[in-house]
Amino acid sequence: MPPDNNYLYDNVDEEEGELEFLRESLEQMDNLAEKTTQLLKVFDIRLKNLGRIIAPIYKSTQKLTRLYDNIETTMGSLDDILLFFNVAKDEAETIRAGPDESELLPYLDSINRLKDASDALRLLDLESASDSRREIHELLRIGLGNLSQLFSQWLKEHSGGVDPAAYSNASEIPSFPTDTVKLLSMLATYLNLVNDEVSHDLKLTSTYASIRTRHIQKSLAQFGDMCNVYIRSNSFDASGPPGQHGYGGDSAGGPSPAEFRFCTVRNDQWYEAGSSPFAQYTVNIVKLFQAERDLVRHIMPTVISDKTFLASVDRPLEAYMNMGEKMLSYFLSAPLYEVLHALDVYGYLLENDAVLALLLTREQRQSSGMAKLVSRLQHFLGKSFTMLVGILYAPFKDGRAPKQSGGVNELVHNAVTFLSYVIGYKDLLVNIFLPLGDGNWKPKDLQQQQQRSGHVGHHASDPSDGLSIFQHYLRDVIDAIAFATDQGGKLMKRPTLQFVFLINNYSFLARALRDTMYSGEEDSQSLGLGDLVGRSALQRIESQIERSRKGYVATWKALMSSFPAATLTPPEKLTMFNQAFDDMVRSQKAFEVFDMDVRAMLMSDAADAIIPDYEAFLRQNPDKSVDFSRAMRYTPRDIQNKINGMLDD
């Protein structure tokens, strides 16, 4: 079937109409878009203009906001400043009333508010604030003063003195209660901090030091008193100038009182180690200083604790050193047996010097003279040991002659006993004899005299060892005692008395050596006098005893000098013997022989010297005449009995 052309043409017309409509619509849309674009451009331009207009207004608004904030802050500050002007009035009553000991914080808060007000007004530097600042300053002075007084009050409550000798070490010495220490520490810290900030001179260190100084002085006063009592009770008038050593003579050339006393008065009260009042002073001052240092560190701020401690102990240390100088002056004029006391003090000083070095500053130790005191004491001790040798080699000059009793001489007794005590300090003596040097204790004139006489002296086995030098010294002193004994024997007025004197004194010396020989002991601390000088020294003394015994026996045998006489009859010989025997026994009764072994030896020697010869004489003369019987006053048993009782008186 052919297509419908009418239908096709009708469709074309419709589509053209639609296309025309679309074209017109697109044109309208283009026109609208163009107008919209133009409108947006105009709007954009207007927005930009509006931004340029608003920007200054915004900046002004920010300035206004900041200004408002500043005004608000200023108003607040003015309110605070106005409050600072009123702080003095608000806190005056609290500050003037003083702190409540049971509750310190409110009072501290008041002082803090005053301090803040003072700081603020000082920064403002307003003339109108000068009156308020003066009032605040005065209240701060009162408040800090009240706290300082409270600090002093609490310190004083527990600073009444203590006996350090009652406690074995510093940690046992009673301190403050723990709560009190905490309160004092809080106060000290606060006062030290606030004091610096407000420029008030509270002198916190001096406040603490003055109170605790009195506490320490009161605690140590007993030891100073003990030293003074000891010096007064043991001193005697000395003719030499002050500070002169007690040995070596007075200004007129005679013997010093101390030397004369050592040579002529037997000392029965020898110093006991550890009994020195100054040694006790030394131990307890160190103990007390240690306790005080610990207390200071718990109470005072770290930045001032050491300074406070040194200020607290300065005056007690000065008093201690002054007493040390006083004791040294006493030693310089005291008898030789006080060297034992000085040695003990020397040991205590050395032992505690290291502890004091840790407690004190170097400058304080130097200014106190501690090192000088130790050095002078060491020099004195060295000189004393030298003096002893000099005395023994000139024992009986200047009216110091031995008594005519034959007993142990006072000088010999004192010298031997002195040696028996001094060896207890041999560890200390190493420090003294090593710098003194081997053999340098002999006076130069004595050394020259011994060299001229060909005397062969001793030598230390090791000149670089202090103990060896000390042993050499002991052997030299033993020889010097033997020399003094010989010199004393020569001053006895009768031969028998001379030999009794020699036997008595040599036996005393030998016993001192023999009884102190502990052979087999390896511990050098247990070595006795005999061990240190050696057996050869004892053997020399024993040989002197044997020689003196022979002389003593000879004096008894002289009683029978009439027996061999050919010109005398037996009765006459007996009569002469009786007279001589009675005189001998009578003279022996005045002799001082207290050693029972020496007594027995003398009686045995006397009996052995005459009884055998007397018995022999009787056997050789059997004459029983009346004259002989009348002349024979004593039987051998009677002689023995008389001899046995001759020393009883």
Solvent accessible surface area in square Angstrom, and as a share of the most:
residue,aa,sasa,rsa
1,M,232,1.03
2,P,112,0.70
3,P,103,0.65
4,D,91,0.47
5,N,86,0.44
6,N,114,0.58
7,Y,133,0.51
8,L,95,0.47
9,Y,152,0.58
10,D,85,0.44
11,N,43,0.22
12,V,75,0.43
13,D,91,0.47
14,E,113,0.51
15,E,101,0.45
16,E,103,0.46
17,G,41,0.39
18,E,107,0.48
19,L,115,0.57
20,E,72,0.32
21,F,135,0.56
22,L,100,0.50
23,R,114,0.42
24,E,76,0.34
25,S,32,0.20
26,L,107,0.53
27,E,82,0.37
28,Q,124,0.55
29,M,120,0.54
30,D,92,0.48
31,N,82,0.42
32,L,119,0.59
33,A,58,0.45
34,E,101,0.45
35,K,132,0.56
36,T,62,0.36
37,T,66,0.38
38,Q,98,0.43
39,L,121,0.60
40,L,108,0.54
41,K,126,0.53
42,V,62,0.36
43,F,112,0.47
44,D,64,0.33
45,I,101,0.51
46,R,164,0.60
47,L,86,0.43
48,K,117,0.50
49,N,55,0.28
50,L,86,0.43
51,G,39,0.37
52,R,158,0.58
53,I,111,0.56
54,I,83,0.42
55,A,47,0.36
56,P,78,0.49
57,I,107,0.54
58,Y,129,0.49
59,K,126,0.54
60,S,55,0.35
61,T,70,0.41
62,Q,74,0.33
63,K,129,0.55
64,L,117,0.58
65,T,72,0.42
66,R,135,0.49
67,L,97,0.48
68,Y,139,0.53
69,D,69,0.36
70,N,91,0.47
71,I,92,0.47
72,E,102,0.46
73,T,90,0.52
74,T,71,0.41
75,M,109,0.49
76,G,31,0.30
77,S,48,0.31
78,L,84,0.42
79,D,79,0.41
80,D,69,0.36
81,I,30,0.15
82,L,109,0.54
83,L,108,0.54
84,F,49,0.20
85,F,55,0.23
86,N,69,0.35
87,V,16,0.09
88,A,3,0.03
89,K,167,0.71
90,D,95,0.49
91,E,15,0.07
92,A,25,0.20
93,E,145,0.65
94,T,55,0.32
95,I,0,0.00
96,R,145,0.53
97,A,86,0.66
98,G,21,0.20
99,P,29,0.18
100,D,82,0.42
101,E,80,0.36
102,S,99,0.64
103,E,84,0.38
104,L,8,0.04
105,L,105,0.52
106,P,73,0.46
107,Y,6,0.02
108,L,12,0.06
109,D,65,0.34
110,S,2,0.01
111,I,0,0.00
112,N,53,0.27
113,R,114,0.42
114,L,0,0.00
115,K,32,0.13
116,D,74,0.38
117,A,0,0.00
118,S,22,0.14
119,D,43,0.22
120,A,22,0.17
121,L,0,0.00
122,R,115,0.42
123,L,148,0.74
124,L,63,0.31
125,D,110,0.57
126,L,83,0.41
127,E,160,0.72
128,S,86,0.55
129,A,0,0.00
130,S,42,0.27
131,D,81,0.42
132,S,13,0.09
133,R,82,0.30
134,R,149,0.54
135,E,94,0.42
136,I,0,0.00
137,H,97,0.43
138,E,63,0.28
139,L,4,0.02
140,L,2,0.01
141,R,122,0.45
142,I,32,0.16
143,G,0,0.00
144,L,0,0.00
145,G,22,0.21
146,N,30,0.15
147,L,0,0.00
148,S,17,0.11
149,Q,126,0.56
150,L,9,0.05
151,F,0,0.00
152,S,18,0.12
153,Q,75,0.33
154,W,17,0.06
155,L,0,0.00
156,K,114,0.48
157,E,105,0.47
158,H,65,0.29
159,S,16,0.10
160,G,48,0.46
161,G,29,0.28
162,V,31,0.18
163,D,63,0.33
164,P,0,0.00
165,A,57,0.44
166,A,71,0.55
167,Y,61,0.23
168,S,89,0.57
169,N,68,0.35
170,A,14,0.11
171,S,103,0.66
172,E,87,0.39
173,I,13,0.07
174,P,80,0.51
175,S,74,0.47
176,F,15,0.06
177,P,66,0.41
178,T,93,0.54
179,D,102,0.53
180,T,21,0.12
181,V,22,0.13
182,K,131,0.55
183,L,62,0.31
184,L,0,0.00
185,S,32,0.21
186,M,71,0.32
187,L,1,0.00
188,A,0,0.00
189,T,71,0.41
190,Y,30,0.11
191,L,1,0.00
192,N,28,0.14
193,L,104,0.52
194,V,3,0.01
195,N,24,0.12
196,D,98,0.51
197,E,83,0.37
198,V,19,0.11
199,S,97,0.63
200,H,20,0.09
201,D,111,0.57
202,L,30,0.15
203,K,125,0.53
204,L,13,0.06
205,T,22,0.13
206,S,56,0.36
207,T,27,0.16
208,Y,0,0.00
209,A,7,0.06
210,S,48,0.31
211,I,7,0.04
212,R,12,0.04
213,T,4,0.03
214,R,132,0.48
215,H,14,0.06
216,I,0,0.00
217,Q,59,0.26
218,K,134,0.57
219,S,3,0.02
220,L,6,0.03
221,A,51,0.39
222,Q,66,0.29
223,F,3,0.01
224,G,12,0.12
225,D,83,0.43
226,M,69,0.31
227,C,0,0.00
228,N,34,0.17
229,V,81,0.47
230,Y,50,0.19
231,I,19,0.10
232,R,166,0.61
233,S,84,0.54
234,N,58,0.30
235,S,56,0.36
236,F,67,0.28
237,D,135,0.70
238,A,55,0.42
239,S,67,0.43
240,G,22,0.21
241,P,73,0.46
242,P,140,0.88
243,G,50,0.48
244,Q,56,0.25
245,H,10,0.05
246,G,4,0.04
247,Y,6,0.02
248,G,61,0.59
249,G,8,0.07
250,D,31,0.16
251,S,98,0.63
252,A,96,0.74
253,G,65,0.62
254,G,21,0.20
255,P,32,0.20
256,S,7,0.05
257,P,37,0.23
258,A,1,0.01
259,E,8,0.04
260,F,83,0.35
261,R,98,0.36
262,F,0,0.00
263,C,4,0.03
264,T,43,0.25
265,V,67,0.39
266,R,83,0.30
267,N,16,0.08
268,D,114,0.59
269,Q,161,0.72
270,W,28,0.10
271,Y,23,0.09
272,E,126,0.56
273,A,80,0.62
274,G,28,0.27
275,S,54,0.35
276,S,0,0.00
277,P,8,0.05
278,F,1,0.01
279,A,0,0.00
280,Q,59,0.26
281,Y,10,0.04
282,T,1,0.01
283,V,52,0.30
284,N,8,0.04
285,I,0,0.00
286,V,7,0.04
287,K,20,0.08
288,L,5,0.02
289,F,0,0.00
290,Q,52,0.23
291,A,22,0.17
292,E,5,0.02
293,R,55,0.20
294,D,60,0.31
295,L,11,0.06
296,V,1,0.01
297,R,139,0.51
298,H,121,0.54
299,I,1,0.00
300,M,7,0.03
301,P,20,0.12
302,T,124,0.72
303,V,122,0.70
304,I,28,0.14
305,S,7,0.05
306,D,85,0.44
307,K,134,0.57
308,T,0,0.00
309,F,7,0.03
310,L,36,0.18
311,A,42,0.33
312,S,0,0.00
313,V,0,0.00
314,D,66,0.34
315,R,148,0.54
316,P,2,0.01
317,L,4,0.02
318,E,99,0.44
319,A,48,0.37
320,Y,0,0.00
321,M,9,0.04
322,N,90,0.46
323,M,19,0.09
324,G,2,0.02
325,E,58,0.26
326,K,96,0.41
327,M,2,0.01
328,L,4,0.02
329,S,54,0.35
330,Y,11,0.04
331,F,3,0.01
332,L,24,0.12
333,S,40,0.26
334,A,3,0.02
335,P,5,0.03
336,L,1,0.00
337,Y,23,0.09
338,E,13,0.06
339,V,2,0.01
340,L,1,0.01
341,H,0,0.00
342,A,0,0.00
343,L,0,0.00
344,D,11,0.06
345,V,3,0.02
346,Y,3,0.01
347,G,14,0.13
348,Y,55,0.21
349,L,3,0.01
350,L,64,0.32
351,E,124,0.56
352,N,16,0.08
353,D,34,0.17
354,A,67,0.52
355,V,42,0.24
356,L,2,0.01
357,A,43,0.34
358,L,148,0.74
359,L,12,0.06
360,L,13,0.07
361,T,54,0.31
362,R,177,0.65
363,E,121,0.54
364,Q,20,0.09
365,R,50,0.18
366,Q,125,0.56
367,S,97,0.63
368,S,24,0.15
369,G,20,0.19
370,M,4,0.02
371,A,69,0.53
372,K,131,0.56
373,L,4,0.02
374,V,19,0.11
375,S,68,0.44
376,R,89,0.33
377,L,3,0.02
378,Q,49,0.22
379,H,133,0.60
380,F,7,0.03
381,L,0,0.00
382,G,8,0.08
383,K,81,0.34
384,S,0,0.00
385,F,1,0.00
386,T,33,0.19
387,M,46,0.21
388,L,0,0.00
389,V,0,0.00
390,G,23,0.22
391,I,8,0.04
392,L,0,0.00
393,Y,38,0.15
394,A,38,0.29
395,P,8,0.05
396,F,28,0.12
397,K,99,0.42
398,D,74,0.38
399,G,70,0.67
400,R,4,0.01
401,A,67,0.52
402,P,8,0.05
403,K,118,0.50
404,Q,70,0.31
405,S,15,0.10
406,G,0,0.00
407,G,6,0.06
408,V,30,0.17
409,N,7,0.04
410,E,19,0.09
411,L,0,0.00
412,V,0,0.00
413,H,26,0.12
414,N,0,0.00
415,A,0,0.00
416,V,3,0.02
417,T,22,0.13
418,F,1,0.00
419,L,0,0.00
420,S,46,0.30
421,Y,92,0.35
422,V,0,0.00
423,I,17,0.09
424,G,65,0.62
425,Y,28,0.11
426,K,13,0.05
427,D,85,0.44
428,L,35,0.17
429,L,0,0.00
430,V,44,0.25
431,N,67,0.34
432,I,4,0.02
433,F,0,0.00
434,L,82,0.41
435,P,92,0.58
436,L,42,0.21
437,G,17,0.16
438,D,42,0.22
439,G,18,0.17
440,N,88,0.45
441,W,0,0.00
442,K,24,0.10
443,P,42,0.27
444,K,161,0.68
445,D,99,0.51
446,L,14,0.07
447,Q,57,0.25
448,Q,96,0.43
449,Q,99,0.44
450,Q,22,0.10
451,Q,135,0.60
452,R,182,0.66
453,S,86,0.55
454,G,54,0.52
455,H,83,0.37
456,V,131,0.75
457,G,27,0.26
458,H,45,0.20
459,H,143,0.64
460,A,9,0.07
461,S,102,0.66
462,D,60,0.31
463,P,89,0.56
464,S,86,0.55
465,D,55,0.28
466,G,2,0.02
467,L,49,0.25
468,S,11,0.07
469,I,1,0.01
470,F,0,0.00
471,Q,43,0.19
472,H,6,0.03
473,Y,0,0.00
474,L,0,0.00
475,R,44,0.16
476,D,4,0.02
477,V,0,0.00
478,I,1,0.00
479,D,31,0.16
480,A,0,0.00
481,I,0,0.00
482,A,17,0.13
483,F,67,0.28
484,A,0,0.00
485,T,1,0.00
486,D,38,0.20
487,Q,52,0.23
488,G,0,0.00
489,G,1,0.01
490,K,137,0.58
491,L,78,0.39
492,M,15,0.07
493,K,167,0.71
494,R,111,0.40
495,P,83,0.52
496,T,13,0.08
497,L,2,0.01
498,Q,52,0.23
499,F,44,0.18
500,V,0,0.00
501,F,3,0.01
502,L,13,0.06
503,I,0,0.00
504,N,5,0.02
505,N,1,0.00
506,Y,1,0.00
507,S,13,0.08
508,F,51,0.21
509,L,1,0.01
510,A,1,0.00
511,R,89,0.32
512,A,21,0.16
513,L,0,0.00
514,R,112,0.41
515,D,81,0.42
516,T,26,0.15
517,M,33,0.15
518,Y,96,0.37
519,S,98,0.63
520,G,77,0.74
521,E,91,0.41
522,E,173,0.78
523,D,80,0.42
524,S,51,0.33
525,Q,106,0.47
526,S,44,0.28
527,L,44,0.22
528,G,4,0.03
529,L,0,0.00
530,G,0,0.00
531,D,34,0.17
532,L,1,0.01
533,V,2,0.01
534,G,25,0.24
535,R,134,0.49
536,S,60,0.39
537,A,0,0.00
538,L,4,0.02
539,Q,103,0.46
540,R,90,0.33
541,I,5,0.02
542,E,60,0.27
543,S,61,0.40
544,Q,45,0.20
545,I,15,0.07
546,E,84,0.38
547,R,135,0.49
548,S,2,0.01
549,R,63,0.23
550,K,147,0.62
551,G,13,0.12
552,Y,0,0.00
553,V,35,0.20
554,A,56,0.44
555,T,19,0.11
556,W,0,0.00
557,K,92,0.39
558,A,61,0.48
559,L,18,0.09
560,M,12,0.05
561,S,85,0.55
562,S,8,0.05
563,F,23,0.10
564,P,108,0.68
565,A,32,0.24
566,A,106,0.82
567,T,127,0.74
568,L,50,0.25
569,T,70,0.41
570,P,38,0.24
571,P,23,0.15
572,E,81,0.37
573,K,24,0.10
574,L,0,0.00
575,T,77,0.45
576,M,101,0.45
577,F,0,0.00
578,N,3,0.02
579,Q,106,0.47
580,A,31,0.24
581,F,0,0.00
582,D,21,0.11
583,D,60,0.31
584,M,19,0.09
585,V,5,0.03
586,R,146,0.53
587,S,19,0.13
588,Q,0,0.00
589,K,73,0.31
590,A,67,0.52
591,F,10,0.04
592,E,57,0.26
593,V,1,0.01
594,F,147,0.61
595,D,39,0.20
596,M,135,0.60
597,D,89,0.46
598,V,5,0.03
599,R,40,0.15
600,A,54,0.42
601,M,36,0.16
602,L,0,0.00
603,M,40,0.18
604,S,54,0.35
605,D,10,0.05
606,A,0,0.00
607,A,7,0.05
608,D,96,0.50
609,A,1,0.01
610,I,0,0.00
611,I,22,0.11
612,P,68,0.43
613,D,62,0.32
614,Y,0,0.00
615,E,61,0.27
616,A,26,0.20
617,F,10,0.04
618,L,35,0.18
619,R,174,0.63
620,Q,135,0.60
621,N,27,0.14
622,P,97,0.61
623,D,64,0.33
624,K,164,0.69
625,S,44,0.28
626,V,103,0.59
627,D,83,0.43
628,F,6,0.03
629,S,66,0.42
630,R,168,0.61
631,A,13,0.10
632,M,63,0.28
633,R,135,0.49
634,Y,22,0.08
635,T,56,0.32
636,P,32,0.20
637,R,184,0.67
638,D,53,0.28
639,I,0,0.00
640,Q,60,0.27
641,N,86,0.44
642,K,75,0.32
643,I,0,0.00
644,N,69,0.35
645,G,22,0.21
646,M,0,0.00
647,L,3,0.02
648,D,96,0.50
649,D,128,0.66
